[in-house]
């Protein structure tokens, strides 16, 4: 839950800082789907880097935790895949609200403030 809130905060801050850029993109013809894809892609890139780092660290420390794993292999690919898919789903959900807000940016207002 804490990671989802943190990712939401990072993506929301990124959207608020990029309001002018989003306004310019929209004024130049970017569709709301393009803006949505851009913001969701940003959130998923952050998550993918975190998953990759987590998989590397867990692969390195799994030997230390081998004694705590009963009835399960330390390198269980199903567990790693399920956890990665769950994190990607959480990232999509956490990025969705800022992405929807980014699609509603009025180019005229964003360019006037700039």
C-alpha positions in Angstrom: 0.0 0.0 0.0 2.8 2.4 0.9 4.6 1.7 -2.4 1.3 2.4 -4.4 0.9 5.7 -2.5 4.5 6.6 -3.2 4.2 5.8 -6.9 1.0 7.8 -7.1 2.8 10.7 -5.5 5.7 10.5 -7.9 3.5 10.3 -11.0 1.2 13.1 -9.7 4.1 15.4 -9.1 5.5 14.6 -12.5 2.2 15.4 -14.1 1.9 18.7 -12.2 5.4 19.7 -13.2 4.8 18.7 -16.9 1.5 20.6 -17.2 3.0 23.1 -19.7 4.5 20.3 -21.8 1.3 18.4 -21.8 -0.5 21.5 -22.8 1.9 22.1 -25.7 1.6 18.5 -26.8 -2.2 18.7 -26.8 -2.1 22.0 -28.7 0.1 20.5 -31.3 -2.4 17.6 -31.8 -1.7 15.0 -29.2 -4.9 13.0 -28.4 -6.0 12.3 -24.9 -5.0 8.6 -25.5 -1.5 9.8 -26.4 -1.2 11.7 -23.2 -2.7 8.8 -21.2 -0.1 6.4 -22.7 2.7 8.8 -22.0 1.9 9.2 -18.3 1.1 5.5 -17.8 4.3 4.6 -19.5 6.2 6.8 -17.1 4.7 5.0 -14.1 5.4 1.6 -15.6 9.0 2.5 -16.4 9.6 3.4 -12.8 7.9 0.2 -11.7 9.8 -2.0 -14.2 13.1 -0.6 -12.9 12.0 -1.4 -9.3 10.9 -4.9 -10.2 14.2 -5.6 -12.0 16.2 -4.3 -9.1 14.1 -6.3 -6.6 14.5 -9.5 -8.6 18.3 -9.0 -8.7 18.5 -8.3 -5.0 16.1 -11.3 -4.2 18.2 -13.6 -6.4 21.3 -12.5 -4.5 19.8 -12.9 -1.0 17.7 -16.0 -1.5 20.6 -18.2 -0.3 20.4 -16.4 3.1 16.7 -17.1 3.4 16.8 -20.7 2.3 16.2 -21.9 5.8 13.0 -20.0 6.1 11.4 -21.4 3.0 9.5 -24.6 3.8 8.0 -26.5 1.0 9.1 -24.1 -1.6 12.1 -23.7 -3.9 14.2 -20.6 -3.3 14.1 -19.8 -7.0 10.3 -20.4 -7.5 9.6 -18.7 -10.9 5.8 -18.8 -10.3 6.2 -16.7 -7.1 8.5 -14.2 -8.8 6.2 -13.9 -11.8 3.1 -13.5 -9.6 4.7 -10.8 -7.5 6.0 -9.0 -10.6 2.5 -9.1 -12.2 0.9 -7.9 -9.0 3.3 -4.9 -8.8 2.6 -4.0 -12.4 -1.2 -4.1 -11.7 -0.7 -1.9 -8.7 1.5 0.5 -10.7 -1.2 0.8 -13.4 -3.8 1.6 -10.8 -1.5 4.1 -9.0 -0.7 5.8 -12.3 -4.3 5.9 -13.6 -5.6 8.9 -11.6 -2.7 11.3 -12.5 -2.9 10.1 -16.1 -6.7 10.8 -16.3 -6.0 14.3 -14.8 -3.3 14.9 -17.5 -5.8 14.1 -20.3 -8.0 17.0 -19.0 -5.3 19.7 -19.3 -6.6 22.6 -21.3 -3.9 23.7 -23.7 -5.0 27.4 -23.6 -4.8 27.6 -19.8 -1.5 25.7 -19.6 0.1 28.0 -22.2 -1.3 31.2 -20.7 0.2 30.4 -17.3 3.6 29.6 -18.9 
